[in-house]
Every structure is written in C-alpha cells, then in structure tokens.
Amino acid sequence: GAVVSQHPSRVICKSGTSVKIECRSLDFQATTMFWYRQFPKQSLMLMATSNEGSKATYEQGVEKDKFLINHASLTLSTLTVTSAHPEDSSFYICSALSTTSGVSYEQYFGPGTRLTVT
Amino acid sequence: GQNIDQPTEMTATEGAIVQINCTYQTSGFNGLFWYQQHAGEAPTFLSYNVLDGLEEKGRFSSFLSRSKGYSYLLLKELQMKDSASYLCAVRDTNNAGNMLTFGGGTRLMVKP
C-alpha cells in the first residue's frame, strides 16, 4: 500500500521559535496533500490543502502567515509553524491523495508529528 | 459545509457486536469513509461507501443510505485491540481537492 512519512515524529520547541514538519509520499506522487491538526480527544481538523506548484488553500480561522505551507514537489509538502506558542502544541497529521494508484479516492495518512511548545 | 454527527463514546464487551452510527448533511455527496485511530497515532482506512448498501470486510462492515444521510460501522467479535476512536468522514464534490470533512469521532472502549 501507499506510504506517507512525516518528520519529525516528535518535536519540542521554545515559544517564539519556528518548527518545520515534512510530509513525504514514499512510493507515489501526490499533487494534493492535506494538513490536519488534532487536539487531545478531538477529531481531525483540516488546516489547509496543499497543491503542488501552487499556493495552499487555508481553512477559515487558520493563519496563513503563521502556518507556512510549501508543496515544492510531487512527493514533499512542508508545514512551518512560525513564532510558535504553547497553544500551537498539538498533533499535526498530513495526508496525501494518490494520483497514480487505482484507489484514487483514498487519502493516505502520515504517522503524525507531536509538537510541544514550552 | 457538511454536518457530520456521531456518538462521542461507546462501550462494548469483548466478543460482542457494536454499531457506530454516523449521520451527515451535504450538498454534493461523493463518498463516506470510516477510519480507525488509536491514541497518538494517525488514522487508518477501514472502509469506503459511495453507493447504498452494506460493504463487508472481515469483522468490519459499513452501511450507507444516501437518501437518509446515514451510515454505520459494524464491528463483530470485538477484540480488546478494537478500543480506539472511529472517525466518519464525508467527501463532497463541492470541496476542492477531494477534501474530506471528519466527524468528531466515536471513542470505543472494549471491556473484558
């Protein structure tokens, strides 16, 4: 099956610093990737839709200048949390939509990145 | 937008059967997904329904009624490892990029 990786799996940073999270589709190309945020005991909340070669589409309430998304290739999207604050501490999950597999309607999720801002 | 409702928590006994319901409202329905998510892990795909009826896959089955905006996930022969959150998600043709909208998730606790 299709594999999506995320790096790092866990990160602790100080308030005010920036953190970059990478999402890679390892064995397929993904023109579209999604970034989700999940707080404890809550469901996934879509933050933005990342399209290769174009600007990301952000959901209402998500600051595009704070959460920078770059989808520079068909296998890599990055999310940079700028000037992180403790309230940004969360579980960040990416998913990729396969354009080469026969199951084009399925999103493949990465393992998630646990961000803790102190 | 879409409204997706599912119970917050359910408890069931090992070996039993449990049904998790999901209701949705959407203008351009284009598929309903069920995912399983263990604490601290990413969701894993369980099932996909786009036509009415029952899809069976081992111990898990998923049912869809488009006219009623209703789906359920049926888990048979429950095992302790089935304790997890179960997420119902809907795809809408009006959403760019085949985006999914997730329900709040149902936390299932399986007891011995």
Interface residues (C-beta under 8 A of the other chain):
Chain A: T32 F34 K41 Q42 S43 L44 M45 L46 T49 N51 T57 F91 I93 L97 Y105 E106 Q107 Y108 F109 G110 P111 G112 R114
Chain B: G31 F33 G40 E41 A42 P43 T44 F45 Y48 V50 S85 L87 R91 A96 G97 N98 M99 L100 T101 F102 G103 G104 G105 R107
